[in-house]
């Protein structure tokens, strides 16, 4: 079987493209700090509770991978350099990356910041061949962003995603093996290739599902394909069973959905030292609410649902949410709801993680705030009063928010702030998924109080 790089199929044979940037977060950090080039670098939290989000290929040679606890990564590679995430830079590179994909076809679907699916069927009338288009796109990404990538082509999303993974560099026995860059599997051989893959290669199969399948003696896609859907249903549920069997036979009817709307915006932090004091938790919730509100305004959206999540030291979690009849994008408005939700949670012990998120997002409308002055809620009087305060704060602070946002755009994020931005007498204007997105840094203060 061959993984073809030279043959160029028709658009009908390979209508779907998947491009995945190599070690994206780590690559951006190296570009911003060239002294890191050639060194084992990871993006993540360096503290005891930190996790690795991205690792350079120099670090991957030691077995370091995403989602690995940072303490384990440092044991594996004592020379590992862990840097905190800089999401404003990743988002900037991601916008440029997506713009390059948009030059190929407007029908593309981003997955996170560093992956994109694209539907190439519009190229047929231009007599453009998929492999040629993929090589040109990869060259532009390298020349303009200075980041390597792997691109896969296939009859559907499943084969395109599998092919892009095969196109990327691989680490084998501690050695880095260069990838082909662009991969397309001939239709006559793709099912044979698919069935050689481990079940973890399939879309949506994580560690828990992999463990269930392996308990059944199912390790490869080929073994899964030989199983009946009825047998599988009792182990993974009817929906997952149907999806897995379809994919095991190479069938995937998911379409490329352009302009997929953001469903939620949130900010959460794993603390360097757990917090048990309620006042300190309220202070953190206020700061996180400010982060979420700024992200809402940056996306020109308002939220109708605010949620607050808590994880305790025993790793149990609790989540509360409140849905409003009006949209909000104001720090104090979001904070008022978040604080009310925090009050409703029984603190069974110290809190190791706290998060605030906004969902039920809608495009921001200046008229919307003027329309919702009756707010019947099915909650108690405290929730009613919190919602009314939130509505009032949202309406009266709109002009201030616009002015502050404009100044930040012109002079930088730390040029001006409000009370929730103050940290030890200076401005700490975090972005969505900010400083501690991957866990606390080594040497962070015990409570990280705002």
C-alpha positions in Angstrom: 0.0 0.0 0.0 1.2 3.5 -0.8 0.5 6.8 0.8 0.6 8.9 -2.4 2.2 12.3 -2.6 2.8 12.4 -6.3 -0.4 11.2 -7.8 -3.0 13.9 -7.9 -6.6 12.7 -7.6 -9.6 14.5 -8.9 -11.7 16.7 -6.7 -14.4 14.0 -6.7 -11.9 11.4 -5.3 -10.5 13.8 -2.6 -13.0 16.6 -1.9 -12.0 17.1 1.7 -8.8 18.7 3.0 -7.5 18.7 6.6 -4.6 20.9 7.6 -3.0 20.7 11.0 -0.2 23.0 12.1 2.9 21.3 13.7 3.3 21.8 17.5 1.4 25.1 17.1 1.7 26.8 20.5 5.3 25.7 20.9 6.2 26.8 17.3 4.8 30.3 18.0 6.8 30.6 21.2 10.0 29.7 19.3 9.2 32.3 16.6 8.7 34.9 19.3 11.9 33.9 21.1 14.4 32.5 18.6 16.8 31.5 21.5 14.4 28.6 22.1 15.0 27.1 18.6 16.4 23.5 18.7 15.6 23.1 22.5 13.0 21.0 24.1 10.1 23.5 24.7 6.6 23.0 26.0 3.7 25.4 26.6 1.9 24.8 29.8 1.9 25.4 33.5 5.2 24.7 35.3 3.7 24.3 38.8 2.9 21.1 40.5 -0.7 21.1 39.0 0.3 22.3 35.6 -0.2 20.4 32.4 1.5 20.4 29.0 -0.6 21.9 26.2 1.9 21.7 23.4 5.4 20.3 23.0 8.1 21.0 20.3 9.4 17.9 18.4 12.6 18.2 20.3 10.6 17.7 23.5 8.5 14.9 22.0 11.6 12.9 21.4 11.7 12.4 25.2 8.1 11.2 25.2 6.6 14.5 26.3 3.0 15.0 24.9 0.0 17.2 25.4 -2.1 16.7 28.5 0.9 15.2 30.4 1.3 16.6 33.9 4.2 19.1 33.9 5.9 17.4 36.9 6.1 14.2 34.9 7.4 16.0 31.8 10.2 17.6 33.9 11.2 14.2 35.3 11.4 12.8 31.7 13.4 15.8 30.4 15.2 17.8 33.1 16.2 20.4 30.4 12.6 21.0 29.3 11.7 24.7 29.0 8.1 25.3 30.0 6.7 28.6 28.9 3.2 30.0 29.8 0.6 30.3 27.0 0.2 33.6 25.1 -3.2 33.2 23.5 -3.3 36.6 21.9 -0.3 35.5 19.8 -1.8 32.1 19.0 -5.1 33.8 17.9 -3.2 36.3 15.7 -1.4 33.4 14.0 -4.6 31.4 13.7 -6.4 34.3 12.0 -3.5 34.5 9.4 -3.6 30.7 9.0 -7.3 30.7 8.3 -7.0 33.6 5.9 -4.5 31.4 3.9 -7.0 28.5 3.8 -9.7 31.0 2.8 -7.6 31.9 -0.3 -8.0 28.3 -1.4 -11.7 28.0 -0.7 -14.2 29.9 1.3 -15.8 26.6 2.4 -13.6 25.9 5.4 -14.3 24.9 9.0 -11.8 25.8 11.8 -11.3 23.3 14.6 -9.6 25.2 17.5 -6.8 27.5 16.5 -4.5 25.2 14.6 -6.7 22.8 12.5 -9.0 23.4 9.6 -11.2 21.3 7.4 -11.9 22.5 3.9 -14.3 21.4 1.1 -12.5 21.6 -2.2 -15.4 20.9 -4.5 -15.5 24.5 -5.7 -12.1 24.0 -7.3 -13.4 21.5 -9.8 -14.6 24.2 -12.2 -11.2 25.8 -12.0 -9.4 22.6 -13.0 -7.3 22.8 -9.8 -6.1 19.4 -8.5 -6.3 18.7 -4.7 -2.7 17.6 -4.1 -1.4 20.5 -6.0 -3.6 22.9 -4.0 -2.5 21.2 -0.8 1.2 21.6 -1.6 0.8 25.2 -2.5 -1.1 25.9 0.7 1.6 24.2 2.8 4.3 26.2 1.1 2.4 29.5 1.8 2.0 28.5 5.5 5.7 27.9 5.8 6.8 31.0 3.8 4.3 33.4 5.4 3.9 32.0 9.0 7.2 30.1 9.3 5.3 27.1 10.7 5.3 23.6 9.3 2.1 21.7 8.8 0.6 18.4 7.7 -2.1 18.2 5.1 -4.4 15.2 4.4 -6.8 14.7 1.6 -9.7 12.2 1.5 -13.2 11.3 0.4 -14.5 12.5 3.8 -13.4 14.1 7.1 -12.3 10.7 8.5 -9.8 10.0 5.8 -8.6 13.6 5.5 -7.9 13.7 9.3 -6.1 10.4 9.3 -4.0 11.4 6.3 -2.9 14.7 7.8 -1.7 12.9 10.9 0.4 10.6 8.7 1.7 13.7 6.8 3.3 15.1 10.0 6.6 14.2 11.6 6.7 11.1 13.7 8.9 10.3 16.8 10.0 6.6 16.7 12.4 5.2 19.3 13.5 8.7 20.3 14.2 9.7 16.7 12.4 12.3 14.7 11.2 11.1 11.3 10.2 13.8 8.8 6.7 13.5 7.5 5.8 13.7 3.8 3.9 16.9 4.3 0.9 16.1 2.1 -0.8 12.6 2.0 -3.6 11.1 0.0 -4.5 7.5 0.2 -5.7 5.8 -3.0 -9.4 4.8 -2.7 -8.6 1.2 -3.6 -6.3 1.0 -0.6 -7.9 3.3 2.0 -10.1 0.6 3.7 -7.1 -1.7 4.2 -5.1 1.2 5.6 -8.0 2.3 7.9 -8.3 -1.2 9.4 -4.7 -1.2 10.4 -5.2 1.8 12.6 -5.7 1.6 16.4 -9.2 2.4 17.6 -7.9 5.6 19.2 -7.4 7.0 15.7 -11.1 7.3 15.1 -12.9 10.6 15.7 -14.3 11.0 19.2 -12.5 7.9 20.7 -10.8 9.1 23.8 -9.1 7.2 26.7 -12.4 6.0 28.3 -13.9 4.6 25.1 -10.5 3.1 24.1 -10.5 1.3 27.5 -14.0 -0.1 27.0 -13.2 -1.3 23.6 -9.9 -2.9 24.7 -11.8 -4.7 27.5 -13.8 -6.3 24.7 -10.6 -7.3 22.9 -11.0 -4.6 20.3 -7.7 -2.9 19.6 -7.7 -2.1 15.9 -10.3 -0.5 13.5 -10.4 -3.8 11.6 -11.4 -5.7 14.8 -14.1 -3.0 15.4 -15.4 -3.4 11.9 -16.0 -7.1 12.5 -18.2 -6.4 15.5 -21.9 -5.9 15.2 -23.5 -2.6 16.1 -25.9 -4.5 18.4 -23.1 -6.0 20.4 -21.3 -2.7 20.7 -24.4 -0.8 21.8 -24.6 -2.2 25.3 -21.0 -1.1 26.0 -20.8 2.4 24.5 -24.4 3.4 24.0 -26.5 3.4 20.8 -25.3 6.7 19.3 -21.6 6.1 19.8 -22.0 2.5 18.6 -23.5 3.6 15.3 -20.9 6.3 14.8 -18.0 3.9 15.5 -19.3 1.1 13.2 -19.9 3.6 10.4 -16.3 5.0 10.7 -14.8 1.5 11.0 -16.2 0.9 7.6 -14.9 4.2 6.3 -18.2 6.0 6.2 -18.4 9.6 7.5 -21.1 11.9 6.2 -20.1 15.0 8.3 -20.1 18.1 6.1 -17.6 20.9 6.3 -19.5 23.6 8.1 -18.2 27.1 7.3 -18.5 30.0 9.9 -19.3 27.7 12.8 -20.6 29.9 15.6 -18.8 30.0 18.9 -21.0 28.3 21.5 -19.4 29.5 24.7 -16.6 31.7 26.1 -15.0 30.9 29.4 -12.0 31.3 31.7 -10.9 28.8 34.4 -7.9 28.5 36.6 -6.3 25.6 38.5 -4.9 27.3 41.6 -1.3 26.8 42.8 -2.7 26.3 46.3 -6.4 25.4 46.9 -8.7 28.2 48.2 -11.1 27.6 51.0 -11.9 31.3 51.9 -15.2 32.4 50.3 -14.1 36.0 50.0 -11.0 34.9 48.0 -13.2 32.8 45.7 -15.5 35.8 45.1 -12.4 37.9 44.2 -11.3 35.3 41.7 -14.8 35.0 40.2 -14.9 38.8 39.7 -11.6 38.7 37.9 -12.6 35.8 35.7 -15.9 37.5 34.9 -13.9 40.5 33.7 -11.9 38.2 31.4 -15.1 36.6 30.0 -16.8 40.0 29.5 -13.9 41.4 27.5 -13.8 38.3 25.3 -17.6 38.8 24.7 -17.1 42.4 23.6 -14.1 41.5 21.5 -16.3 39.0 19.6 -19.2 41.5 19.4 -21.5 39.2 21.3 -23.6 39.1 24.4 -24.4 36.1 26.6 -27.8 35.0 27.9 -26.4 32.3 30.2 -23.6 32.6 32.8 -22.2 29.5 34.4 -19.8 28.9 37.3 -17.9 25.7 37.8 -16.0 24.5 40.9 -13.7 21.5 41.4 -12.7 20.6 44.9 -9.6 18.9 46.3 -11.3 15.5 46.2 -11.7 16.1 42.4 -15.5 16.2 42.6 -17.1 19.1 40.6 -20.2 21.3 40.9 -21.6 23.6 38.2 -24.4 26.2 38.4 -25.8 28.4 35.7 -28.4 31.2 35.3 -30.2 32.0 32.0 -31.3 35.6 31.5 -34.0 37.1 29.2 -31.5 39.8 28.1 -27.9 39.6 26.9 -24.9 40.9 28.9 -21.2 41.7 28.1 -20.3 43.9 31.1 -17.8 42.9 33.7 -19.9 43.9 36.7 -23.1 42.4 35.2 -21.3 39.0 34.6 -19.7 39.2 38.0 -23.0 39.8 39.7 -24.5 36.6 38.3 -21.3 34.6 38.9 -21.1 35.7 42.6 -24.8 34.7 43.1 -24.0 31.3 41.6 -21.0 30.9 43.9 -23.1 31.7 46.9 -25.5 28.9 45.9 -22.7 26.3 46.1 -22.0 24.5 49.3 -18.2 24.6 49.9 -17.5 21.0 50.9 -13.8 21.7 51.1 -11.0 23.6 49.5 -11.4 24.6 45.8 -8.6 23.7 43.4 -10.3 25.0 40.2 -12.8 27.8 39.5 -14.2 28.8 36.2 -16.7 31.3 34.8 -18.2 30.9 31.3 -20.8 32.5 29.1 -23.1 30.7 26.6 -26.3 31.2 24.7 -24.4 33.8 22.7 -26.0 36.3 20.4 -24.7 39.1 18.2 -24.5 42.3 20.2 -27.4 44.7 19.6 -27.6 48.2 21.0 -31.4 47.9 21.1 -31.5 44.6 23.0 -30.7 46.2 26.3 -33.6 48.6 26.0 -36.1 45.8 25.4 -35.8 43.7 28.5 -37.1 45.6 31.4 -39.4 42.9 32.8 -37.5 40.0 34.0 -39.7 37.2 35.4 -37.3 34.5 36.8 -38.2 31.1 38.2 -35.6 31.5 40.9 -35.7 32.9 44.4 -35.7 36.6 45.4 -31.9 36.7 45.6 -31.5 35.5 42.1 -34.2 38.0 40.9 -32.4 40.8 42.6 -29.0 39.7 41.1 -30.5 39.6 37.6 -32.0 43.0 38.1 -28.7 44.4 39.3 -26.9 42.7 36.4 -29.4 44.2 33.9 -29.0 47.7 35.3 -25.2 47.5 35.4 -25.2 46.2 31.8 -27.2 49.2 30.6 -25.5 52.0 32.5 -21.9 50.9 31.9 -22.1 50.3 28.2 -20.5 53.6 27.2 -17.7 53.2 29.7 -16.9 49.7 28.3 -16.8 51.0 24.8 -14.4 53.7 25.8 -12.1 51.4 27.8 -12.1 48.8 24.9 -11.1 51.5 22.4 -8.2 52.8 24.6 -7.0 49.2 25.0 -7.1 48.6 21.3 -5.1 51.8 20.7 -2.6 51.7 23.5 -2.4 48.1 24.7 -4.3 45.9 27.1 -2.6 47.2 30.2 -3.0 50.9 29.4 -6.3 51.3 31.3 -8.5 49.2 33.4 -11.3 49.0 36.0 -11.3 47.9 39.6 -11.5 44.2 38.7 -8.2 44.5 36.8 -6.1 45.6 39.8 -3.5 43.1 41.0 -1.0 44.2 43.7 -1.5 47.9 42.7 -0.9 47.3 39.0 -3.1 46.4 36.0 -3.5 42.7 35.3 -5.7 42.6 32.2 -5.9 38.9 31.3 -7.3 37.6 28.1 -9.6 34.6 27.6 -7.7 31.5 28.7 -5.1 33.7 30.3 -1.9 33.2 32.3 -2.9 30.1 34.1 -4.8 28.3 31.3 -2.7 25.1 31.8 -2.4 25.3 35.5 -0.3 27.5 37.8 3.3 28.5 37.2 6.1 27.5 39.4 6.5 30.1 42.1 2.9 31.4 41.8 1.6 32.9 45.0 -0.5 30.6 47.2 -3.9 32.1 46.4 -3.2 34.2 43.4 -5.5 36.9 44.7 -6.6 39.7 42.4 
